[in-house]
Amino acid sequence: MSIAGKRIFITGGAGFIGSTLASKLRQNNEIVLYDNLARNTIQHTGLGKLDNVHLVKGDVLDYDAVHAAMKDSDIVVHAAGIAGIDTVIKSPVKTMEVNLLGTANVLRAACHLGVKDRVLDFSTSEVFGSMAFRVDEGMNTVSGSAGEARWVYAVSKLAGEHLAHAYYKEFGLPTVGIRPFNIYGPGQTGEGAIQIFIRKALKNETITIHGDGVQIRAWCFVDDMVEGLMCALEKPAAVGESFNIGNARAVTTIYGLAETVCRVLNSSSKIVHGKALSADIELRVPETEKAEKLLGFKAQVDLEEGILRTAEWFEGNKL
């Protein structure tokens, strides 16, 4: 790893992906985790015991607090945001404010403080809309119908991504946009189909899927995601670009995912159908050629291996 001697500021640093990335970067760097602790994954790690890792409790909507905590940082990773279908639908205003205004605060602070190395912004694969097969970064994005709360997440993230590119083009801020495709793995908390299925399967409890379960997803293990982030932080070619980070080999329907989880974990859980979501992603599979070409990134962990590794973590942490 070539990143060393840096001060790295991670919003959402106590969350699933943020804390996993921090664990990767903790050696030879100073890490500042900025988080409101709404989803506290850091409690399951040893990060809080390290002298070079500092947890700052704060809100990305508070510009002054963001600015103060970011001071002297060489690298900024903006992973904070409202996520999860249920949360987004229940709180569309908060979703828009945190994802858009919070991103604006992070970018403005980074620009004012003169962050030199990298500002990595998390967008989302949902910017491609409800039907996205082998979508690449140059394809048109879709905003979804106005008034449907399901799409405020994608709209707010896409606006933040545009803003990040604008800061790069107008002020030279070294931004990179990341579009994650269905990330899962050890440490995942809150919503997320695969971790819910695994936790139910481990207890042989009934697994409920929304609708008929024919929605298609490509699932990316968190270690692969973090490797993609590391490439985006290290490679000069990443600056000013957006990248899909996902695993196009690990593709299955939601119903097929539930069946695979039960088979791999030798579970007797029943799979039942629940009420369909008001709006959903029917098909989401990435094209990752750009990341492979410019970053040298290619996902390595197949679905069954990822399920086993995730299940082992949940069993070990009694969750």
C-alpha positions in Angstrom: 0.0 0.0 0.0 1.5 3.3 -1.0 -0.7 5.6 1.2 1.4 6.4 4.2 2.0 9.5 6.5 -1.3 11.0 5.6 -4.1 12.5 7.6 -7.3 10.9 6.2 -10.8 12.4 7.0 -13.7 9.9 6.5 -17.3 11.1 6.9 -19.6 8.2 7.8 -16.4 6.7 9.2 -18.1 4.7 11.9 -20.4 3.0 9.3 -20.1 -0.2 7.3 -17.9 0.8 4.4 -16.2 3.7 6.2 -14.9 1.7 9.1 -13.8 -1.2 6.8 -11.8 1.3 4.7 -10.4 2.9 7.9 -9.2 -0.6 9.0 -7.3 -0.9 5.7 -5.7 2.6 6.0 -5.0 2.6 9.8 -1.4 1.5 9.4 1.0 4.4 8.9 -1.7 7.1 8.6 -3.7 9.3 11.0 -7.5 8.7 10.6 -10.3 11.0 11.6 -13.7 9.3 11.6 -16.5 11.9 11.4 -19.9 10.4 12.1 -23.2 11.0 14.0 -23.2 7.3 15.0 -26.6 6.5 13.6 -25.2 3.3 12.4 -22.3 2.4 14.6 -20.2 -0.4 13.0 -16.9 0.8 14.6 -18.1 -0.7 17.9 -17.4 -4.1 16.4 -13.8 -3.2 15.4 -10.6 -2.3 17.3 -10.4 1.1 15.7 -11.5 3.0 18.8 -8.5 1.6 20.7 -5.9 3.0 18.3 -4.0 6.2 19.1 -3.9 7.2 15.4 -7.6 6.8 14.9 -9.9 9.7 16.2 -13.7 9.5 16.3 -15.4 12.9 16.0 -19.1 12.9 16.6 -20.7 15.3 14.2 -23.2 16.0 11.5 -22.3 16.7 7.9 -25.1 19.3 7.9 -22.9 21.4 10.3 -20.4 23.1 8.0 -18.4 24.6 10.8 -18.0 21.3 12.5 -17.0 19.6 9.2 -14.5 22.3 8.5 -12.9 22.1 11.9 -12.6 18.3 11.9 -11.2 18.2 8.3 -8.4 20.7 9.0 -4.9 19.5 7.9 -6.3 16.5 6.0 -4.5 15.2 3.0 -7.3 12.9 1.9 -11.1 13.2 2.3 -13.5 10.3 1.9 -17.2 11.3 1.9 -19.1 8.1 2.8 -21.8 9.7 5.0 -25.3 9.7 3.8 -28.9 8.5 4.3 -29.4 5.1 2.8 -31.7 2.1 3.0 -35.1 1.9 1.2 -37.2 2.1 4.3 -35.3 5.1 5.7 -35.4 7.0 2.5 -39.2 6.5 2.0 -39.9 7.5 5.6 -37.6 10.5 5.6 -37.3 11.9 2.1 -36.6 15.5 3.3 -33.8 14.3 5.6 -32.5 12.2 2.8 -32.2 15.1 0.4 -30.7 17.4 2.9 -28.0 15.1 4.2 -27.1 13.6 0.8 -27.0 16.9 -1.1 -26.3 19.7 1.5 -24.0 17.4 3.4 -22.0 16.7 0.3 -21.9 20.5 -0.5 -20.5 21.2 3.0 -17.8 18.5 2.6 -16.7 19.8 -0.8 -16.7 23.4 0.2 -14.7 22.7 3.3 -12.2 20.6 1.3 -11.8 23.3 -1.3 -11.4 26.0 1.4 -8.8 24.0 3.3 -6.9 23.1 0.1 -7.1 19.3 0.3 -4.3 18.2 -2.1 -4.3 14.5 -2.5 -7.9 13.2 -3.1 -11.6 13.9 -2.3 -13.5 10.7 -2.8 -17.3 11.1 -3.0 -19.8 8.2 -2.7 -22.6 8.4 -5.3 -24.8 5.3 -6.0 -25.6 2.8 -8.7 -29.2 3.9 -8.4 -28.4 6.9 -10.7 -28.9 4.4 -13.6 -32.6 4.0 -12.8 -34.8 0.9 -12.5 -33.4 -1.0 -15.6 -29.6 -1.0 -15.6 -27.8 -3.9 -17.4 -24.1 -3.7 -17.9 -24.3 0.1 -17.5 -21.1 2.1 -17.9 -20.1 5.4 -16.5 -20.7 7.2 -19.8 -24.4 6.2 -20.0 -27.2 8.6 -19.2 -28.4 8.7 -15.6 -32.1 8.7 -14.7 -33.7 10.9 -12.0 -36.9 9.0 -11.5 -40.4 10.4 -11.3 -40.9 13.5 -9.2 -43.0 12.8 -6.1 -41.9 9.2 -5.7 -39.9 9.1 -2.5 -38.0 6.0 -3.6 -36.0 8.2 -6.0 -34.9 11.0 -3.7 -31.8 9.0 -2.7 -30.6 8.7 -6.3 -31.5 12.3 -7.2 -29.6 13.7 -4.1 -26.6 11.4 -4.7 -26.5 12.3 -8.4 -26.6 16.0 -7.6 -23.7 15.6 -5.2 -21.7 13.8 -7.9 -22.3 16.6 -10.3 -21.2 19.1 -7.6 -18.0 17.1 -7.0 -17.2 17.2 -10.7 -17.9 20.9 -10.8 -15.4 21.5 -7.9 -12.8 19.6 -9.9 -13.4 21.5 -13.1 -13.8 25.0 -11.6 -11.4 24.9 -8.7 -9.1 21.9 -9.4 -10.2 20.0 -6.3 -9.0 16.4 -6.9 -12.4 14.7 -6.7 -13.3 11.1 -7.6 -16.9 9.7 -7.8 -17.7 6.2 -6.8 -20.9 4.3 -7.7 -21.2 1.2 -5.5 -23.3 -1.7 -6.7 -24.9 -3.6 -3.8 -22.1 -3.9 -1.3 -22.4 -6.5 1.5 -20.1 -8.2 4.0 -18.9 -8.3 7.6 -19.8 -5.3 9.6 -23.0 -4.4 7.6 -25.7 -2.9 9.7 -29.1 -1.5 9.1 -31.0 -2.4 6.0 -29.6 -4.6 3.1 -31.2 -7.7 1.8 -28.2 -10.0 1.9 -27.3 -9.4 5.5 -30.9 -9.7 6.6 -31.2 -13.0 4.7 -28.0 -14.3 6.3 -29.0 -13.4 9.8 -32.4 -15.0 9.4 -30.8 -18.1 7.8 -28.4 -18.6 10.7 -31.4 -18.7 13.0 -33.5 -20.8 10.6 -36.1 -18.0 10.7 -38.5 -17.2 7.9 -37.0 -15.0 5.1 -39.5 -12.5 3.6 -38.8 -11.0 0.2 -40.6 -8.0 -1.3 -42.9 -8.9 -4.3 -42.1 -11.9 -6.5 -38.3 -11.7 -6.0 -37.4 -11.6 -9.7 -35.4 -8.3 -9.3 -31.9 -8.9 -10.5 -28.8 -7.6 -8.6 -25.0 -8.0 -8.8 -23.5 -8.4 -5.3 -20.1 -7.0 -4.4 -18.2 -8.1 -1.3 -17.0 -5.3 0.9 -13.3 -6.3 0.7 -13.6 -5.9 -3.1 -15.3 -2.5 -2.6 -12.5 -1.3 -0.3 -9.9 -2.5 -2.8 -11.6 -0.4 -5.5 -11.6 2.6 -3.1 -7.9 2.1 -2.5 -7.2 2.1 -6.2 -9.2 5.3 -6.6 -7.2 7.0 -3.8 -3.9 5.9 -5.1 -4.1 6.1 -8.9 -3.5 9.5 -10.5 -5.8 8.6 -13.4 -8.8 8.5 -11.0 -8.9 12.2 -10.5 -11.9 13.9 -12.1 -13.6 10.6 -13.0 -16.5 8.5 -11.8 -16.3 4.7 -11.4 -18.7 1.8 -11.1 -17.5 -0.5 -8.3 -19.2 -3.9 -8.3 -19.0 -7.5 -9.3 -20.8 -8.4 -12.5 -20.1 -12.1 -12.0 -22.1 -12.3 -8.8 -25.6 -11.9 -10.3 -28.8 -13.4 -9.1 -32.5 -12.6 -8.5 -33.5 -11.6 -5.0 -35.4 -14.9 -4.7 -32.3 -16.8 -6.0 -30.2 -14.9 -3.4 -32.4 -16.1 -0.6 -32.2 -19.7 -1.9 -28.4 -19.5 -2.3 -28.0 -18.1 1.3 -30.1 -21.0 2.7 -28.2 -23.6 0.6 -24.7 -22.3 1.4 -25.5 -22.0 5.2 -27.5 -25.3 5.3 -30.5 -23.4 6.7 -34.0 -24.6 7.0 -35.5 -21.1 6.7 -38.7 -20.8 4.7 -38.8 -18.2 2.0 -42.1 -16.3 1.8 -43.3 -13.3 -0.3 -44.3 -10.0 1.2 -45.7 -6.8 -0.1 -43.9 -5.3 -3.1 -42.2 -2.0 -2.7 -44.0 1.0 -4.3 -41.0 1.5 -6.7 -38.0 -0.8 -7.0 -34.9 -1.5 -9.1 -35.8 -4.3 -11.4 -32.3 -4.9 -12.9 -28.9 -3.6 -11.8 -25.7 -5.1 -13.2 -22.6 -2.9 -13.7 -20.0 -2.7 -16.4 -16.7 -2.2 -14.7 -14.3 -2.0 -17.6 -13.4 1.6 -16.8 -12.3 0.7 -13.3 -10.3 -2.2 -14.6 -8.6 -0.1 -17.3 -7.8 3.0 -15.3 -7.6 1.7 -11.8 -6.5 -1.9 -12.3 -9.5 -3.0 -10.2 -11.5 -6.2 -10.6 -13.7 -7.9 -8.0 -12.4 -11.2 -6.8 -14.8 -12.6 -4.2 -17.6 -14.7 -5.6 -21.1 -14.8 -4.0 -20.9 -18.1 -2.1 -17.5 -17.2 -0.6 -18.8 -13.8 0.4 -21.9 -15.3 2.0 -19.8 -17.7 4.1 -17.4 -15.0 5.2 -20.3 -12.7 6.1 -22.0 -15.4 8.1 -18.9 -16.2 10.0 -18.6 -12.6 11.1 -22.2 -12.4 12.2 -21.8 -15.7 14.2 -18.6 -14.5 15.7 -20.2 -11.2 16.8 -23.4 -12.8 18.0 -25.6 -10.5 15.9 
